[in-house]
Amino acid sequence: MRNPQTRIKDFIKAEANRLGFDLIGFTNPSPPQSFAIFENWLAQGRHAGMAYLARPDAVERRANPQLILPGVKTIVVVALRYPRPQDAPAFPAQPTGKIAAYAWGEDYHQTIPQRLSELVHRLREETQTPFEWKILTDSGPVLERDLAQRAGLGWIGKNGCLINPRLGSYFLLGELFLTLEIEPDQPFETDHCGSCQRCIQSCPTHCILPDRTLDAGRCISYLTIENKGAIPPNLREAVGEWVFGCDICQQVCPWNLRFARPQNDPAFYPNPELSRPHLIREIRLSPGGFNEKFNNTPVKRAKRRGFLRNVAVALGNAGGADALLVLGECIRSESEPLVRAHLVWALGQIGGDTAVETLERALQIETDPLVIAEINLALQKLSIRKD
């Protein structure tokens, strides 16, 4: 007769696979081994504007997962693949921006908890035993990748991503805390990054640190999503055409180049409008148009003002006569000062007589100090460039 723990474990694995999860592992709620690294990262201020990460209650819970759910005995960690960046459908319209591949479909903050809730429902039917549970996915104070490594799903790479030796790193993680006791899996102990430096060398903003953490204030994903203010001028050109997130450090990883495979989950199937957004259409999005287009997608997190800020930077980096035309149009009609400030930068980045004339006209009617400062900087830059 099979051990009851083994039977429950096998049932959870089978159900998780049925629900579309690609990796499933089990660990216990002991303190995370990487907590000291996290604490040092906070102490150095590498979390940039994400002050919620340093709240004392959140730090305490990350140090002790047992505080997440009293009586927790097992943490089930699941990984759900999302499309590879190279699987984006061809979209001929130009200029196009780039959205990180995990955000091409449904919002995983909804998809993963829904599937884990179904798993819990089936588990309750199967065990006929009372238990408590808690579901998290990038939404609670836990060190997810530490838990995933302890559950045997992979190792934490130099870019800070969890890498599985068979499937690469294009994964979204979720956790199911249970008061049921289930034998943990063996941790993934081997580091397969070796001497490879591709992710570090390929990052355009040089945000990857030696201890496998990031300087968030320089990371394109932070700058285009979590950052609620202006993108620092010295980093705007490096942002390129990314308008939400960034995949560069994963795209160059040999484990993805060799082992990541296409993903066919309908929840994350690449949509041309999301995977390769038409920048000239995006910059004209009204508040209602933004909400309608990005409802139930991760892009909603950036809000319209943040997303259009990013689109303005991408247009400046893409350049071209069409970009100049729409930038001039939007600088007159856009109500958000943050967006106007980045439209100004984009005009200065592209340059030329048309840009100068547009900026000079804007200066005559602009009232916001941030935008006025950006106009003066852009005109100064263009004057120096002309000389």
Disulfide bonds with the S-S distance in Angstrom:
none
